[in-house]
């Protein structure tokens, strides 16, 4: 009984997973643009901002990029597994064995993995870039504080 409910969930297909990944991608692009603008504004007048406010301002929203970068491949893999379950279910439920729909189902399932990687890789690159910039700005601020 539980397996039938899980199977009906799995047979929904990969579309919901792809929508989640597309949403993550849109959010990630928004965060990247916001961080680029914020870093530009902060870099201009970081001398007048106290250290802790500066740190909080610089690190804002970076957790989103880290979370998406870490989890998007797993979400894509989940979509691939759902697609393969769906393809094998088609094999089991049809009377004749036809390779074309099965291969088409598996190729559609692999799109989820590719999409997950497509979302994750830019998130990881952006996270690493911004983390490095945070370290540089905070080091400059610490040097300024030590001089004073």
MODELLER restraints for C-alpha pairs under 7 A, 6 or more apart:
rsr = mdl.restraints
at = mdl.atoms
rsr.add(forms.Gaussian(group=physical.xy_distance, feature=features.Distance(at['CA:10:A'], at['CA:82:A']), mean=5.29, stdev=0.5))
rsr.add(forms.Gaussian(group=physical.xy_distance, feature=features.Distance(at['CA:10:A'], at['CA:85:A']), mean=6.84, stdev=0.5))
rsr.add(forms.Gaussian(group=physical.xy_distance, feature=features.Distance(at['CA:10:A'], at['CA:86:A']), mean=6.90, stdev=0.5))
rsr.add(forms.Gaussian(group=physical.xy_distance, feature=features.Distance(at['CA:11:A'], at['CA:86:A']), mean=5.37, stdev=0.5))
rsr.add(forms.Gaussian(group=physical.xy_distance, feature=features.Distance(at['CA:13:A'], at['CA:82:A']), mean=5.97, stdev=0.5))
rsr.add(forms.Gaussian(group=physical.xy_distance, feature=features.Distance(at['CA:13:A'], at['CA:83:A']), mean=5.74, stdev=0.5))
rsr.add(forms.Gaussian(group=physical.xy_distance, feature=features.Distance(at['CA:13:A'], at['CA:86:A']), mean=6.71, stdev=0.5))
rsr.add(forms.Gaussian(group=physical.xy_distance, feature=features.Distance(at['CA:14:A'], at['CA:79:A']), mean=5.01, stdev=0.5))
rsr.add(forms.Gaussian(group=physical.xy_distance, feature=features.Distance(at['CA:14:A'], at['CA:82:A']), mean=6.27, stdev=0.5))
rsr.add(forms.Gaussian(group=physical.xy_distance, feature=features.Distance(at['CA:14:A'], at['CA:83:A']), mean=5.88, stdev=0.5))
rsr.add(forms.Gaussian(group=physical.xy_distance, feature=features.Distance(at['CA:14:A'], at['CA:109:A']), mean=6.81, stdev=0.5))
rsr.add(forms.Gaussian(group=physical.xy_distance, feature=features.Distance(at['CA:17:A'], at['CA:75:A']), mean=6.91, stdev=0.5))
rsr.add(forms.Gaussian(group=physical.xy_distance, feature=features.Distance(at['CA:17:A'], at['CA:79:A']), mean=5.59, stdev=0.5))
rsr.add(forms.Gaussian(group=physical.xy_distance, feature=features.Distance(at['CA:18:A'], at['CA:112:A']), mean=6.30, stdev=0.5))
rsr.add(forms.Gaussian(group=physical.xy_distance, feature=features.Distance(at['CA:21:A'], at['CA:72:A']), mean=6.88, stdev=0.5))
rsr.add(forms.Gaussian(group=physical.xy_distance, feature=features.Distance(at['CA:21:A'], at['CA:115:A']), mean=6.93, stdev=0.5))
rsr.add(forms.Gaussian(group=physical.xy_distance, feature=features.Distance(at['CA:21:A'], at['CA:116:A']), mean=6.44, stdev=0.5))
rsr.add(forms.Gaussian(group=physical.xy_distance, feature=features.Distance(at['CA:21:A'], at['CA:119:A']), mean=6.95, stdev=0.5))
rsr.add(forms.Gaussian(group=physical.xy_distance, feature=features.Distance(at['CA:24:A'], at['CA:68:A']), mean=6.93, stdev=0.5))
rsr.add(forms.Gaussian(group=physical.xy_distance, feature=features.Distance(at['CA:25:A'], at['CA:119:A']), mean=5.51, stdev=0.5))
rsr.add(forms.Gaussian(group=physical.xy_distance, feature=features.Distance(at['CA:28:A'], at['CA:65:A']), mean=6.35, stdev=0.5))
rsr.add(forms.Gaussian(group=physical.xy_distance, feature=features.Distance(at['CA:28:A'], at['CA:123:A']), mean=6.71, stdev=0.5))
rsr.add(forms.Gaussian(group=physical.xy_distance, feature=features.Distance(at['CA:31:A'], at['CA:61:A']), mean=6.82, stdev=0.5))
rsr.add(forms.Gaussian(group=physical.xy_distance, feature=features.Distance(at['CA:32:A'], at['CA:126:A']), mean=6.93, stdev=0.5))
rsr.add(forms.Gaussian(group=physical.xy_distance, feature=features.Distance(at['CA:39:A'], at['CA:58:A']), mean=6.89, stdev=0.5))
rsr.add(forms.Gaussian(group=physical.xy_distance, feature=features.Distance(at['CA:46:A'], at['CA:54:A']), mean=6.98, stdev=0.5))
rsr.add(forms.Gaussian(group=physical.xy_distance, feature=features.Distance(at['CA:47:A'], at['CA:141:A']), mean=6.78, stdev=0.5))
rsr.add(forms.Gaussian(group=physical.xy_distance, feature=features.Distance(at['CA:51:A'], at['CA:141:A']), mean=6.94, stdev=0.5))
rsr.add(forms.Gaussian(group=physical.xy_distance, feature=features.Distance(at['CA:58:A'], at['CA:134:A']), mean=5.99, stdev=0.5))
rsr.add(forms.Gaussian(group=physical.xy_distance, feature=features.Distance(at['CA:62:A'], at['CA:127:A']), mean=6.37, stdev=0.5))
rsr.add(forms.Gaussian(group=physical.xy_distance, feature=features.Distance(at['CA:65:A'], at['CA:123:A']), mean=5.12, stdev=0.5))
rsr.add(forms.Gaussian(group=physical.xy_distance, feature=features.Distance(at['CA:65:A'], at['CA:124:A']), mean=6.80, stdev=0.5))
rsr.add(forms.Gaussian(group=physical.xy_distance, feature=features.Distance(at['CA:65:A'], at['CA:127:A']), mean=5.77, stdev=0.5))
rsr.add(forms.Gaussian(group=physical.xy_distance, feature=features.Distance(at['CA:66:A'], at['CA:123:A']), mean=6.85, stdev=0.5))
rsr.add(forms.Gaussian(group=physical.xy_distance, feature=features.Distance(at['CA:66:A'], at['CA:124:A']), mean=6.51, stdev=0.5))
rsr.add(forms.Gaussian(group=physical.xy_distance, feature=features.Distance(at['CA:66:A'], at['CA:127:A']), mean=6.18, stdev=0.5))
rsr.add(forms.Gaussian(group=physical.xy_distance, feature=features.Distance(at['CA:68:A'], at['CA:120:A']), mean=6.12, stdev=0.5))
rsr.add(forms.Gaussian(group=physical.xy_distance, feature=features.Distance(at['CA:68:A'], at['CA:123:A']), mean=6.53, stdev=0.5))
rsr.add(forms.Gaussian(group=physical.xy_distance, feature=features.Distance(at['CA:69:A'], at['CA:120:A']), mean=4.09, stdev=0.5))
rsr.add(forms.Gaussian(group=physical.xy_distance, feature=features.Distance(at['CA:69:A'], at['CA:121:A']), mean=6.50, stdev=0.5))
rsr.add(forms.Gaussian(group=physical.xy_distance, feature=features.Distance(at['CA:69:A'], at['CA:123:A']), mean=4.96, stdev=0.5))
rsr.add(forms.Gaussian(group=physical.xy_distance, feature=features.Distance(at['CA:69:A'], at['CA:124:A']), mean=5.04, stdev=0.5))
rsr.add(forms.Gaussian(group=physical.xy_distance, feature=features.Distance(at['CA:70:A'], at['CA:120:A']), mean=6.81, stdev=0.5))
rsr.add(forms.Gaussian(group=physical.xy_distance, feature=features.Distance(at['CA:72:A'], at['CA:116:A']), mean=4.72, stdev=0.5))
rsr.add(forms.Gaussian(group=physical.xy_distance, feature=features.Distance(at['CA:72:A'], at['CA:117:A']), mean=6.70, stdev=0.5))
rsr.add(forms.Gaussian(group=physical.xy_distance, feature=features.Distance(at['CA:72:A'], at['CA:119:A']), mean=6.31, stdev=0.5))
rsr.add(forms.Gaussian(group=physical.xy_distance, feature=features.Distance(at['CA:72:A'], at['CA:120:A']), mean=5.39, stdev=0.5))
rsr.add(forms.Gaussian(group=physical.xy_distance, feature=features.Distance(at['CA:73:A'], at['CA:113:A']), mean=6.44, stdev=0.5))
rsr.add(forms.Gaussian(group=physical.xy_distance, feature=features.Distance(at['CA:73:A'], at['CA:116:A']), mean=4.45, stdev=0.5))
rsr.add(forms.Gaussian(group=physical.xy_distance, feature=features.Distance(at['CA:73:A'], at['CA:117:A']), mean=5.33, stdev=0.5))
rsr.add(forms.Gaussian(group=physical.xy_distance, feature=features.Distance(at['CA:73:A'], at['CA:120:A']), mean=6.42, stdev=0.5))
rsr.add(forms.Gaussian(group=physical.xy_distance, feature=features.Distance(at['CA:75:A'], at['CA:116:A']), mean=6.45, stdev=0.5))
rsr.add(forms.Gaussian(group=physical.xy_distance, feature=features.Distance(at['CA:76:A'], at['CA:112:A']), mean=4.56, stdev=0.5))
rsr.add(forms.Gaussian(group=physical.xy_distance, feature=features.Distance(at['CA:76:A'], at['CA:113:A']), mean=4.14, stdev=0.5))
rsr.add(forms.Gaussian(group=physical.xy_distance, feature=features.Distance(at['CA:76:A'], at['CA:115:A']), mean=6.39, stdev=0.5))
rsr.add(forms.Gaussian(group=physical.xy_distance, feature=features.Distance(at['CA:76:A'], at['CA:116:A']), mean=4.34, stdev=0.5))
rsr.add(forms.Gaussian(group=physical.xy_distance, feature=features.Distance(at['CA:77:A'], at['CA:112:A']), mean=6.65, stdev=0.5))
rsr.add(forms.Gaussian(group=physical.xy_distance, feature=features.Distance(at['CA:77:A'], at['CA:113:A']), mean=5.10, stdev=0.5))
rsr.add(forms.Gaussian(group=physical.xy_distance, feature=features.Distance(at['CA:79:A'], at['CA:109:A']), mean=6.44, stdev=0.5))
rsr.add(forms.Gaussian(group=physical.xy_distance, feature=features.Distance(at['CA:79:A'], at['CA:112:A']), mean=5.29, stdev=0.5))
rsr.add(forms.Gaussian(group=physical.xy_distance, feature=features.Distance(at['CA:80:A'], at['CA:109:A']), mean=4.31, stdev=0.5))
rsr.add(forms.Gaussian(group=physical.xy_distance, feature=features.Distance(at['CA:80:A'], at['CA:110:A']), mean=5.39, stdev=0.5))
rsr.add(forms.Gaussian(group=physical.xy_distance, feature=features.Distance(at['CA:80:A'], at['CA:112:A']), mean=5.53, stdev=0.5))
rsr.add(forms.Gaussian(group=physical.xy_distance, feature=features.Distance(at['CA:80:A'], at['CA:113:A']), mean=6.06, stdev=0.5))
rsr.add(forms.Gaussian(group=physical.xy_distance, feature=features.Distance(at['CA:83:A'], at['CA:105:A']), mean=6.44, stdev=0.5))
rsr.add(forms.Gaussian(group=physical.xy_distance, feature=features.Distance(at['CA:83:A'], at['CA:106:A']), mean=6.39, stdev=0.5))
rsr.add(forms.Gaussian(group=physical.xy_distance, feature=features.Distance(at['CA:83:A'], at['CA:108:A']), mean=6.99, stdev=0.5))
rsr.add(forms.Gaussian(group=physical.xy_distance, feature=features.Distance(at['CA:83:A'], at['CA:109:A']), mean=4.39, stdev=0.5))
rsr.add(forms.Gaussian(group=physical.xy_distance, feature=features.Distance(at['CA:84:A'], at['CA:105:A']), mean=6.93, stdev=0.5))
rsr.add(forms.Gaussian(group=physical.xy_distance, feature=features.Distance(at['CA:84:A'], at['CA:106:A']), mean=5.62, stdev=0.5))
rsr.add(forms.Gaussian(group=physical.xy_distance, feature=features.Distance(at['CA:84:A'], at['CA:109:A']), mean=6.19, stdev=0.5))
rsr.add(forms.Gaussian(group=physical.xy_distance, feature=features.Distance(at['CA:87:A'], at['CA:102:A']), mean=5.34, stdev=0.5))
rsr.add(forms.Gaussian(group=physical.xy_distance, feature=features.Distance(at['CA:87:A'], at['CA:105:A']), mean=5.23, stdev=0.5))
rsr.add(forms.Gaussian(group=physical.xy_distance, feature=features.Distance(at['CA:87:A'], at['CA:106:A']), mean=6.39, stdev=0.5))
rsr.add(forms.Gaussian(group=physical.xy_distance, feature=features.Distance(at['CA:91:A'], at['CA:97:A']), mean=6.69, stdev=0.5))
